[in-house]
Amino acid sequence: MDGLLTPRESAKFIAENSRDVFIDDGGVRRVAELLLAKATGPELRIGGWKEIHELNPRGADEAAVNWVFLIDTLNFSFWSESDEHKCLVGFGGKTYSGYWSLCAAVNRALEEGIPITSASYYATVTLDEVRHILRSETDVPMPLIEERHRILNETGKILLEKFGGSFLNCVQKSDKSAQKLLHLVVENFPSYRDVTQFEGKRISFYKRAQILVADTWSVLEGKGDGCFKDISSITMFADYRLPQVLVYLGALKYSDELLEKLRKEMLFYGNRQEVEIRGCSVWCVELIRDCLLELIEKKGEETTGEINSILLDYYLWDYARDHREDMKGVPFHRTRCIYY
Ligand SMILES: Nc1nc2c(c(CN[C@H]3C=C[C@H](O)[C@@H]3O)cn2[C@@H]2O[C@H](COP(=O)(O)O)[C@@H](O)[C@H]2O)c(=O)[nH]1
């Protein structure tokens, strides 16, 4: 098989060869128009990452960067078999589920004096300690706890050996290039290598590596070491929530067979239909961004900063969280893996 396609090349190639997932141009335009109304608001700007989400760090220092690295190293597979029966974490008087249950568990550990964001700690943390740190209020533990433990040890050891134990050193080696940081991460940390094959080509999604770059940009507020000149080259993150919301909003369509299959069974990582869902979602958001930028241009809107796929992704992901009930009729694809 020839060379590895970039995430953007992969998404375009998949969208052009997809059999069960389709991008709907009318739907793309409608989502762009929905976002246009938000283009000058607080959501579609880098500050939203801290202002909207109380569990995210307030600071922009080395500790905040290492918090982001730990979170995104474990940022995968939170979905549960039944929505009524899932992992829940209590913190600061509130209860969190899904991705936020991870953030709540990490913040709870820090408050308990456990230095969970320090590589010297998680490089040798034991499975029992990880079970305690990620403990749920229900009898449903966070999924893939053993994998999370293995990845913590592996990642902590590499961060100590190659980057002096701090992800900030890795960021500083990237010379303010998002692409260089993306490649430093996937070259050095195996659990971030979200690559597979489709129609004989080697393709990449790099979902956790891309969201790590995006969250690093956000936590550093796009300044100093986080002033990535090529941040707009990062695509949307191919998880299991964005496809669901894109179908719900009409920008993406599934074949009847695929809809039927999603209701009945899991999809395996690298399965053709799973790759089509992820790839078409990424390409769909690229088209939405292009359409939105055209609308902003036509309207002569003044936006508070450059609108990129990261900000669209964050907005759509939050939208999916806020509309969980409305979206019940649209199945999300259930894949158990460490990549998203
Ligand atoms: N496409 C995309 N996928 C994202 C995120 C996030 C959270 N990140 C940002 C959001 C707020 C903060 O600002 C963070 O920066 C988590 N996920 C994925 O979703 C899944 C968890 O979903 P649920 O089971 O419903 O909690 C899982 O695959 C997780 O990896 C995102 O932003 N975009």
The ligand as a Tripos MOL2 file, in Angstrom:
@<TRIPOS>MOLECULE
LIG
   33    36     1     0     0
SMALL
NO_CHARGES

@<TRIPOS>ATOM
      1 N1        -15.5160   15.6900   17.9340 N.pl3     1 LIG1
      2 C1        -15.3150   15.8690   19.2480 C.ar      1 LIG1
      3 N2        -15.2770   14.7940   20.0430 N.ar      1 LIG1
      4 C2        -15.0860   15.0260   21.3640 C.ar      1 LIG1
      5 C3        -14.9030   16.2900   21.9070 C.ar      1 LIG1
      6 C4        -14.7330   16.0970   23.2980 C.ar      1 LIG1
      7 C5        -14.5460   17.0930   24.3650 C.3       1 LIG1
      8 N3        -13.5500   18.0220   23.9690 N.3       1 LIG1
      9 C6        -13.8560   19.4010   24.0690 C.3       1 LIG1
     10 C7        -15.2320   19.6830   24.4930 C.2       1 LIG1
     11 C8        -15.2600   20.5280   25.5010 C.2       1 LIG1
     12 C9        -13.9260   20.9630   25.8200 C.3       1 LIG1
     13 O1        -13.7650   22.2130   25.2420 O.3       1 LIG1
     14 C10       -13.0150   19.9730   25.1350 C.3       1 LIG1
     15 O2        -11.9440   20.5950   24.4890 O.3       1 LIG1
     16 C11       -14.8050   14.7280   23.5400 C.ar      1 LIG1
     17 N4        -15.0210   14.1280   22.3670 N.ar      1 LIG1
     18 C12       -15.2970   12.7290   22.0920 C.3       1 LIG1
     19 O3        -16.7110   12.5710   22.2510 O.3       1 LIG1
     20 C13       -16.9680   11.2590   22.7860 C.3       1 LIG1
     21 C14       -17.5600   11.4320   24.1660 C.3       1 LIG1
     22 O4        -18.8770   11.9350   24.0100 O.3       1 LIG1
     23 P1        -19.9220   11.7270   25.2250 P.3       1 LIG1
     24 O5        -20.0430   10.1870   25.3720 O.co2     1 LIG1
     25 O6        -21.1690   12.4230   24.7560 O.co2     1 LIG1
     26 O7        -19.2840   12.3530   26.4530 O.co2     1 LIG1
     27 C15       -15.6190   10.5570   22.8410 C.3       1 LIG1
     28 O8        -15.3360    9.9440   21.5930 O.3       1 LIG1
     29 C16       -14.6690   11.7400   23.0270 C.3       1 LIG1
     30 O9        -13.3520   11.4350   22.5930 O.3       1 LIG1
     31 C17       -14.9390   17.4120   21.0340 C.ar      1 LIG1
     32 O10       -14.7910   18.5850   21.4060 O.2       1 LIG1
     33 N5        -15.1450   17.1440   19.7150 N.ar      1 LIG1
@<TRIPOS>BOND
     1     1     2 1
     2     2     3 ar
     3     2    33 ar
     4     3     4 ar
     5     4     5 ar
     6     4    17 ar
     7     5     6 ar
     8     5    31 ar
     9     6     7 1
    10     6    16 ar
    11     7     8 1
    12     8     9 1
    13     9    10 1
    14     9    14 1
    15    10    11 2
    16    11    12 1
    17    12    13 1
    18    12    14 1
    19    14    15 1
    20    16    17 ar
    21    17    18 1
    22    18    19 1
    23    18    29 1
    24    19    20 1
    25    20    21 1
    26    20    27 1
    27    21    22 1
    28    22    23 1
    29    23    24 2
    30    23    25 1
    31    23    26 1
    32    27    28 1
    33    27    29 1
    34    29    30 1
    35    31    32 2
    36    31    33 ar
@<TRIPOS>SUBSTRUCTURE
     1 LIG1         1 GROUP 0 **** ****
